[in-house]
């Protein structure tokens, strides 16, 4: 399970950086629902770090609320199992 959490967070971090790059260059973007779903599948920490480091989606209220909430869900899940 730890390996899964590490990998999903690395993926989410990379996707945030890639989406920011795509946004700057007006190319195909990763749908927001995909970024949020992956966060809730365990990648919240990677998404949060990606938001802060790449300055991406930081002004969107949806991301300001849902990404930290996904981290909280992950913590609750880990504590339960």
N, CA, C and O atoms as a GROMACS GRO file, in nm:
protein
  324
    1UNK      N    1   0.082  -0.119   0.000
    1UNK     CA    2   0.000   0.000   0.000
    1UNK      C    3   0.087   0.127   0.000
    1UNK      O    4   0.053   0.225  -0.065
    2UNK      N    5   0.196   0.123   0.072
    2UNK     CA    6   0.285   0.239   0.076
    2UNK      C    7   0.340   0.268  -0.064
    2UNK      O    8   0.349   0.384  -0.104
    3UNK      N    9   0.376   0.163  -0.136
    3UNK     CA   10   0.427   0.182  -0.273
    3UNK      C   11   0.322   0.251  -0.361
    3UNK      O   12   0.355   0.340  -0.439
    4UNK      N   13   0.197   0.208  -0.347
    4UNK     CA   14   0.088   0.268  -0.424
    4UNK      C   15   0.077   0.417  -0.393
    4UNK      O   16   0.068   0.499  -0.484
    5UNK      N   17   0.078   0.452  -0.266
    5UNK     CA   18   0.063   0.592  -0.225
    5UNK      C   19   0.179   0.676  -0.279
    5UNK      O   20   0.159   0.789  -0.325
    6UNK      N   21   0.299   0.623  -0.273
    6UNK     CA   22   0.416   0.696  -0.325
    6UNK      C   23   0.402   0.718  -0.475
    6UNK      O   24   0.422   0.829  -0.524
    7UNK      N   25   0.367   0.612  -0.548
    7UNK     CA   26   0.356   0.622  -0.694
    7UNK      C   27   0.245   0.717  -0.736
    7UNK      O   28   0.266   0.801  -0.824
    8UNK      N   29   0.127   0.707  -0.675
    8UNK     CA   30   0.014   0.793  -0.714
    8UNK      C   31   0.046   0.939  -0.684
    8UNK      O   32   0.003   1.028  -0.758
    9UNK      N   33   0.119   0.965  -0.576
    9UNK     CA   34   0.155   1.103  -0.546
    9UNK      C   35   0.259   1.158  -0.642
    9UNK      O   36   0.253   1.275  -0.679
   10UNK      N   37   0.352   1.076  -0.684
   10UNK     CA   38   0.449   1.118  -0.786
   10UNK      C   39   0.377   1.148  -0.916
   10UNK      O   40   0.405   1.248  -0.983
   11UNK      N   41   0.284   1.061  -0.954
   11UNK     CA   42   0.206   1.082  -1.076
   11UNK      C   43   0.128   1.213  -1.069
   11UNK      O   44   0.128   1.291  -1.164
   12UNK      N   45   0.061   1.237  -0.957
   12UNK     CA   46  -0.018   1.360  -0.943
   12UNK      C   47   0.070   1.485  -0.948
   12UNK      O   48   0.032   1.585  -1.008
   13UNK      N   49   0.185   1.478  -0.886
   13UNK     CA   50   0.279   1.589  -0.889
   13UNK      C   51   0.322   1.619  -1.033
   13UNK      O   52   0.321   1.734  -1.077
   14UNK      N   53   0.360   1.515  -1.106
   14UNK     CA   54   0.402   1.530  -1.245
   14UNK      C   55   0.289   1.584  -1.331
   14UNK      O   56   0.311   1.670  -1.416
   15UNK      N   57   0.168   1.532  -1.309
   15UNK     CA   58   0.055   1.580  -1.389
   15UNK      C   59   0.024   1.727  -1.364
   15UNK      O   60  -0.014   1.798  -1.458
   16UNK      N   61   0.041   1.774  -1.241
   16UNK     CA   62   0.021   1.917  -1.214
   16UNK      C   63   0.124   2.000  -1.290
   16UNK      O   64   0.090   2.103  -1.350
   17UNK      N   65   0.248   1.956  -1.289
   17UNK     CA   66   0.351   2.026  -1.364
   17UNK      C   67   0.328   2.022  -1.513
   17UNK      O   68   0.346   2.123  -1.582
   18UNK      N   69   0.287   1.907  -1.563
   18UNK     CA   70   0.258   1.891  -1.706
   18UNK      C   71   0.141   1.978  -1.747
   18UNK      O   72   0.146   2.043  -1.852
   19UNK      N   73   0.035   1.980  -1.667
   19UNK     CA   74  -0.082   2.061  -1.700
   19UNK      C   75  -0.047   2.209  -1.699
   19UNK      O   76  -0.096   2.285  -1.783
   20UNK      N   77   0.036   2.251  -1.606
   20UNK     CA   78   0.081   2.391  -1.603
   20UNK      C   79   0.159   2.423  -1.730
   20UNK      O   80   0.139   2.529  -1.791
   21UNK      N   81   0.248   2.334  -1.770
   21UNK     CA   82   0.325   2.352  -1.892
   21UNK      C   83   0.231   2.363  -2.013
   21UNK      O   84   0.248   2.450  -2.098
   22UNK      N   85   0.133   2.274  -2.018
   22UNK     CA   86   0.037   2.276  -2.128
   22UNK      C   87  -0.044   2.407  -2.128
   22UNK      O   88  -0.073   2.462  -2.234
   23UNK      N   89  -0.079   2.455  -2.010
   23UNK     CA   90  -0.155   2.580  -2.000
   23UNK      C   91  -0.073   2.697  -2.054
   23UNK      O   92  -0.126   2.783  -2.125
   24UNK      N   93   0.053   2.700  -2.019
   24UNK     CA   94   0.139   2.810  -2.065
   24UNK      C   95   0.151   2.808  -2.217
   24UNK      O   96   0.156   2.914  -2.281
   25UNK      N   97   0.155   2.689  -2.276
   25UNK     CA   98   0.176   2.675  -2.421
   25UNK      C   99   0.045   2.656  -2.499
   25UNK      O  100   0.048   2.622  -2.617
   26UNK      N  101  -0.068   2.678  -2.433
   26UNK     CA  102  -0.200   2.667  -2.498
   26UNK      C  103  -0.220   2.534  -2.570
   26UNK      O  104  -0.272   2.530  -2.682
   27UNK      N  105  -0.179   2.426  -2.505
   27UNK     CA  106  -0.196   2.292  -2.560
   27UNK      C  107  -0.306   2.218  -2.486
   27UNK      O  108  -0.370   2.273  -2.397
   28UNK      N  109  -0.328   2.093  -2.525
   28UNK     CA  110  -0.427   2.007  -2.462
   28UNK      C  111  -0.405   2.004  -2.311
   28UNK      O  112  -0.292   1.990  -2.264
   29UNK      N  113  -0.514   2.016  -2.235
   29UNK     CA  114  -0.507   2.020  -2.089
   29UNK      C  115  -0.564   1.892  -2.030
   29UNK      O  116  -0.647   1.825  -2.092
   30UNK      N  117  -0.519   1.860  -1.912
   30UNK     CA  118  -0.574   1.748  -1.836
   30UNK      C  119  -0.703   1.797  -1.772
   30UNK      O  120  -0.703   1.901  -1.707
   31UNK      N  121  -0.814   1.725  -1.788
   31UNK     CA  122  -0.940   1.770  -1.728
   31UNK      C  123  -0.928   1.782  -1.576
   31UNK      O  124  -0.864   1.702  -1.510
   32UNK      N  125  -0.993   1.885  -1.523
   32UNK     CA  126  -0.988   1.908  -1.378
   32UNK      C  127  -1.042   1.788  -1.301
   32UNK      O  128  -0.991   1.754  -1.195
   33UNK      N  129  -1.145   1.725  -1.355
   33UNK     CA  130  -1.203   1.610  -1.286
   33UNK      C  131  -1.102   1.497  -1.273
   33UNK      O  132  -1.103   1.423  -1.174
   34UNK      N  133  -1.014   1.483  -1.370
   34UNK     CA  134  -0.908   1.381  -1.364
   34UNK      C  135  -0.809   1.413  -1.252
   34UNK      O  136  -0.772   1.325  -1.174
   35UNK      N  137  -0.768   1.538  -1.245
   35UNK     CA  138  -0.672   1.579  -1.140
   35UNK      C  139  -0.732   1.559  -1.001
   35UNK      O  140  -0.664   1.512  -0.910
   36UNK      N  141  -0.857   1.595  -0.985
   36UNK     CA  142  -0.922   1.582  -0.855
   36UNK      C  143  -0.947   1.436  -0.821
   36UNK      O  144  -0.927   1.395  -0.706
   37UNK      N  145  -0.990   1.357  -0.917
   37UNK     CA  146  -1.015   1.215  -0.893
   37UNK      C  147  -0.887   1.144  -0.850
   37UNK      O  148  -0.889   1.066  -0.755
   38UNK      N  149  -0.778   1.170  -0.919
   38UNK     CA  150  -0.651   1.108  -0.881
   38UNK      C  151  -0.607   1.151  -0.742
   38UNK      O  152  -0.545   1.074  -0.669
   39UNK      N  153  -0.639   1.273  -0.705
   39UNK     CA  154  -0.609   1.320  -0.570
   39UNK      C  155  -0.685   1.239  -0.466
   39UNK      O  156  -0.630   1.201  -0.363
   40UNK      N  157  -0.812   1.212  -0.494
   40UNK     CA  158  -0.893   1.134  -0.401
   40UNK      C  159  -0.860   0.986  -0.404
   40UNK      O  160  -0.901   0.911  -0.316
   41UNK      N  161  -0.787   0.943  -0.504
   41UNK     CA  162  -0.742   0.803  -0.509
   41UNK      C  163  -0.608   0.785  -0.439
   41UNK      O  164  -0.543   0.682  -0.453
   42UNK      N  165  -0.566   0.888  -0.364
   42UNK     CA  166  -0.446   0.878  -0.284
   42UNK      C  167  -0.336   0.976  -0.319
   42UNK      O  168  -0.232   0.978  -0.253
   43UNK      N  169  -0.357   1.056  -0.422
   43UNK     CA  170  -0.251   1.146  -0.468
   43UNK      C  171  -0.263   1.290  -0.423
   43UNK      O  172  -0.207   1.379  -0.486
   44UNK      N  173  -0.335   1.314  -0.316
   44UNK     CA  174  -0.358   1.450  -0.269
   44UNK      C  175  -0.232   1.526  -0.233
   44UNK      O  176  -0.222   1.645  -0.260
   45UNK      N  177  -0.138   1.458  -0.171
   45UNK     CA  178  -0.014   1.524  -0.129
   45UNK      C  179   0.066   1.568  -0.253
   45UNK      O  180   0.116   1.680  -0.258
   46UNK      N  181   0.076   1.481  -0.351
   46UNK     CA  182   0.145   1.517  -0.475
   46UNK      C  183   0.076   1.630  -0.548
   46UNK      O  184   0.142   1.719  -0.602
   47UNK      N  185  -0.056   1.628  -0.549
   47UNK     CA  186  -0.132   1.736  -0.613
   47UNK      C  187  -0.111   1.867  -0.540
   47UNK      O  188  -0.092   1.972  -0.602
   48UNK      N  189  -0.116   1.861  -0.408
   48UNK     CA  190  -0.098   1.982  -0.327
   48UNK      C  191   0.042   2.041  -0.350
   48UNK      O  192   0.056   2.162  -0.369
   49UNK      N  193   0.143   1.956  -0.346
   49UNK     CA  194   0.280   2.004  -0.371
   49UNK      C  195   0.294   2.060  -0.512
   49UNK      O  196   0.360   2.161  -0.533
   50UNK      N  197   0.230   1.993  -0.608
   50UNK     CA  198   0.233   2.042  -0.746
   50UNK      C  199   0.166   2.178  -0.760
   50UNK      O  200   0.213   2.265  -0.832
   51UNK      N  201   0.054   2.195  -0.689
   51UNK     CA  202  -0.014   2.324  -0.691
   51UNK      C  203   0.079   2.434  -0.640
   51UNK      O  204   0.090   2.541  -0.700
   52UNK      N  205   0.146   2.407  -0.528
   52UNK     CA  206   0.230   2.509  -0.465
   52UNK      C  207   0.358   2.534  -0.545
   52UNK      O  208   0.396   2.650  -0.566
   53UNK      N  209   0.425   2.429  -0.588
   53UNK     CA  210   0.553   2.444  -0.657
   53UNK      C  211   0.536   2.503  -0.797
   53UNK      O  212   0.614   2.589  -0.839
   54UNK      N  213   0.434   2.456  -0.871
   54UNK     CA  214   0.413   2.503  -1.008
   54UNK      C  215   0.318   2.622  -1.015
   54UNK      O  216   0.294   2.675  -1.123
   55UNK      N  217   0.265   2.665  -0.900
   55UNK     CA  218   0.167   2.776  -0.895
   55UNK      C  219   0.054   2.750  -0.993
   55UNK      O  220   0.020   2.834  -1.076
   56UNK      N  221  -0.003   2.632  -0.980
   56UNK     CA  222  -0.106   2.588  -1.074
   56UNK      C  223  -0.236   2.557  -1.000
   56UNK      O  224  -0.235   2.483  -0.901
   57UNK      N  225  -0.345   2.612  -1.047
   57UNK     CA  226  -0.479   2.591  -0.991
   57UNK      C  227  -0.492   2.646  -0.849
   57UNK      O  228  -0.583   2.607  -0.776
   58UNK      N  229  -0.403   2.734  -0.809
   58UNK     CA  230  -0.404   2.783  -0.672
   58UNK      C  231  -0.516   2.883  -0.646
   58UNK      O  232  -0.553   2.904  -0.531
   59UNK      N  233  -0.570   2.945  -0.750
   59UNK     CA  234  -0.678   3.043  -0.732
   59UNK      C  235  -0.816   2.982  -0.749
   59UNK      O  236  -0.916   3.049  -0.725
   60UNK      N  237  -0.822   2.857  -0.791
   60UNK     CA  238  -0.951   2.791  -0.811
   60UNK      C  239  -1.002   2.738  -0.678
   60UNK      O  240  -0.937   2.656  -0.613
   61UNK      N  241  -1.118   2.787  -0.637
   61UNK     CA  242  -1.177   2.748  -0.509
   61UNK      C  243  -1.196   2.597  -0.500
   61UNK      O  244  -1.176   2.537  -0.395
   62UNK      N  245  -1.235   2.538  -0.611
   62UNK     CA  246  -1.256   2.393  -0.616
   62UNK      C  247  -1.130   2.318  -0.572
   62UNK      O  248  -1.138   2.222  -0.496
   63UNK      N  249  -1.015   2.362  -0.618
   63UNK     CA  250  -0.889   2.298  -0.583
   63UNK      C  251  -0.844   2.335  -0.443
   63UNK      O  252  -0.786   2.253  -0.372
   64UNK      N  253  -0.871   2.459  -0.402
   64UNK     CA  254  -0.835   2.502  -0.267
   64UNK      C  255  -0.907   2.419  -0.161
   64UNK      O  256  -0.854   2.398  -0.051
   65UNK      N  257  -1.026   2.372  -0.193
   65UNK     CA  258  -1.105   2.294  -0.097
   65UNK      C  259  -1.082   2.144  -0.114
   65UNK      O  260  -1.055   2.073  -0.017
   66UNK      N  261  -1.091   2.096  -0.238
   66UNK     CA  262  -1.092   1.951  -0.260
   66UNK      C  263  -0.955   1.884  -0.243
   66UNK      O  264  -0.949   1.771  -0.196
   67UNK      N  265  -0.848   1.951  -0.278
   67UNK     CA  266  -0.717   1.887  -0.265
   67UNK      C  267  -0.681   1.865  -0.118
   67UNK      O  268  -0.642   1.754  -0.082
   68UNK      N  269  -0.693   1.966  -0.031
   68UNK     CA  270  -0.669   1.938   0.111
   68UNK      C  271  -0.767   1.835   0.169
   68UNK      O  272  -0.730   1.756   0.255
   69UNK      N  273  -0.891   1.837   0.121
   69UNK     CA  274  -0.989   1.738   0.166
   69UNK      C  275  -0.946   1.597   0.126
   69UNK      O  276  -0.966   1.502   0.202
   70UNK      N  277  -0.887   1.583   0.009
   70UNK     CA  278  -0.840   1.451  -0.034
   70UNK      C  279  -0.725   1.402   0.055
   70UNK      O  280  -0.712   1.282   0.081
   71UNK      N  281  -0.643   1.495   0.103
   71UNK     CA  282  -0.534   1.459   0.195
   71UNK      C  283  -0.593   1.412   0.327
   71UNK      O  284  -0.547   1.314   0.385
   72UNK      N  285  -0.694   1.483   0.374
   72UNK     CA  286  -0.762   1.444   0.498
   72UNK      C  287  -0.823   1.304   0.484
   72UNK      O  288  -0.812   1.223   0.576
   73UNK      N  289  -0.886   1.278   0.372
   73UNK     CA  290  -0.944   1.144   0.349
   73UNK      C  291  -0.836   1.037   0.350
   73UNK      O  292  -0.857   0.928   0.404
   74UNK      N  293  -0.721   1.067   0.291
   74UNK     CA  294  -0.611   0.971   0.289
   74UNK      C  295  -0.562   0.943   0.430
   74UNK      O  296  -0.536   0.828   0.466
   75UNK      N  297  -0.548   1.047   0.510
   75UNK     CA  298  -0.504   1.030   0.649
   75UNK      C  299  -0.604   0.944   0.726
   75UNK      O  300  -0.565   0.854   0.800
   76UNK      N  301  -0.732   0.973   0.710
   76UNK     CA  302  -0.836   0.893   0.778
   76UNK      C  303  -0.831   0.749   0.732
   76UNK      O  304  -0.843   0.657   0.814
   77UNK      N  305  -0.814   0.727   0.603
   77UNK     CA  306  -0.807   0.591   0.548
   77UNK      C  307  -0.687   0.514   0.607
   77UNK      O  308  -0.700   0.398   0.646
   78UNK      N  309  -0.572   0.580   0.612
   78UNK     CA  310  -0.450   0.516   0.662
   78UNK      C  311  -0.468   0.482   0.812
   78UNK      O  312  -0.428   0.374   0.856
   79UNK      N  313  -0.526   0.573   0.887
   79UNK     CA  314  -0.543   0.550   1.030
   79UNK      C  315  -0.642   0.435   1.056
   79UNK      O  316  -0.631   0.364   1.156
   80UNK      N  317  -0.738   0.420   0.966
   80UNK     CA  318  -0.839   0.316   0.983
   80UNK      C  319  -0.782   0.177   0.951
   80UNK      O  320  -0.825   0.077   1.009
   81UNK      N  321  -0.686   0.171   0.858
   81UNK     CA  322  -0.631   0.042   0.818
   81UNK      C  323  -0.488   0.035   0.849
   81UNK      O  324  -0.424  -0.066   0.822
   0.00000   0.00000   0.00000
